[in-house]
Amino acid sequence: MESEELPTSIKDLPTPCLLVDIDRVKRNCSRMITRYKKIGVELRPHMKTHKTIEGGDLMTDGTRRKIVVSTLAEAEFFAAGGFDDIIYGKPVIPSQIPRCKKLQERCTQFHLLFENEESFYSLERTPLENKKWTVFLEVDIGGCRTGVPWDSERVIELARLASQAQNVEFKGIYSHSAVAYTKTSETALRGQAKLDTQRVMGVCDRIRQAGIAVDSVGLGDTPSCSVIDDSMANLTEVHPGNYVFYDTQQCGTGSCTMDDIAVRVATRVISHKPEINQIVTDSGFVSLSHDGLSSNLPNGIAVFQDHPELRLQRVTQEHGCVSVKSGDIDCRAYPLDSMLFIYPYHACATAANHPVFYVHSGDKVLGTWKPVKGW
């Protein structure tokens, strides 16, 4: 939709669409920036949730420095937009090195993660002109995803390998723990943040005791970074991302409230099916995602604004089948073509399905953000 055609009111937007509450986004970003300035820890926000220049500006407080990205397409997009000091937040593999080399040439600082010898040697065999590759060792502190197990001897072996290389500079440790997403209270989150910090700082101490310099220790996910344990002041940097938008999953962990959620999916009622106790909307899994569908959540994968009685029963590609949590549905309460608003379970997954975000303040549409797509 061209800018001259952009409706000025939310009620006139096409559906389904993603709404971004700019006032909540600014508040979320400001709060996180202030939180880590107070304890002297660098905030390196992750761009994976929104993937937009505008969101990046707000998360970096306009500096366009110190970010993490989840794809090389994001890295290229943000580098072209004037961002620098970028970490590619997945372990690099040999086939990606040509693209990474171009990013190294474009950026003053572009950092990679590694977790094995094979990828590391590929970097060593591909020297850069006038500078070295800069790498972080990714450490798994319980998330069981990528990274070297925090309590293994391989953390020392790989750190030593990197520290002795000719064409590579070893920067330090990078870690993301998904364990915080299993917690259900602020107290539990703070305890997890403390444990995560103890583990990653323990790894740092072991590497330093082996005579290897560690310049930076990074940790983070939105749940634990939203509550802060005092021990986190020992970190060099944190790298949460989802907080720019938050979502109902985050609410469940205790990291935010419903008033912090800055995104909604706008959808319209397209069918009444009283004979099977449901209405149908035009928002299916393509606009919401399937994330969380297999979970036994009290509200399902979506929370309807101002309609706590509604529950999303199932989704197909472009249909959302909605019923009430108890009793019979009164279809008259949800007229055909009327608009409903859904707070998503996982904002990152939902936002990734939308080619454009409609930015608003109150009911007024202010403009659009267009996220980068692809890998």
Number of C-alpha atoms within 10 A of each C-alpha: 9 6 8 6 7 15 17 14 14 19 14 11 17 12 18 22 22 25 25 25 22 21 14 19 22 17 15 22 23 16 13 20 20 12 17 18 11 9 15 15 18 17 24 25 28 30 26 22 24 26 26 21 21 14 22 24 15 19 29 20 14 12 13 20 19 21 26 24 22 17 18 18 16 22 29 20 18 22 20 14 13 13 24 21 16 25 23 22 25 18 18 20 16 13 10 11 15 11 13 22 18 12 21 21 14 15 19 13 18 24 21 21 26 26 24 19 13 11 18 22 15 15 26 16 9 15 15 16 11 6 14 18 23 20 27 28 24 26 29 23 26 17 16 13 13 16 23 21 19 19 15 12 13 15 24 19 14 19 24 17 15 26 18 12 15 11 17 22 17 25 22 24 26 26 29 26 20 18 18 27 20 14 20 16 15 19 14 16 26 23 18 22 28 17 15 24 25 16 18 24 20 14 23 22 15 16 22 14 11 12 12 19 17 17 12 15 22 23 26 28 23 24 33 31 25 23 19 20 18 12 15 24 16 14 19 18 21 25 24 25 26 21 28 31 27 31 29 22 23 27 19 20 21 23 26 22 14 15 10 22 24 24 27 26 25 24 25 21 23 18 18 20 14 13 8 10 16 23 24 23 27 22 27 20 18 17 26 31 23 19 16 15 17 9 9 9 13 10 17 17 26 26 23 19 13 10 12 11 14 21 21 23 17 17 21 13 14 15 19 25 21 21 24 18 15 9 9 13 22 15 17 8 8 17 15 16 13 13 20 20 21 22 25 28 27 23 28 21 18 25 28 21 16 18 13 18 20 21 21 19 15 12 11 13 22 17 14 18 17 15 22 20 15 9 10
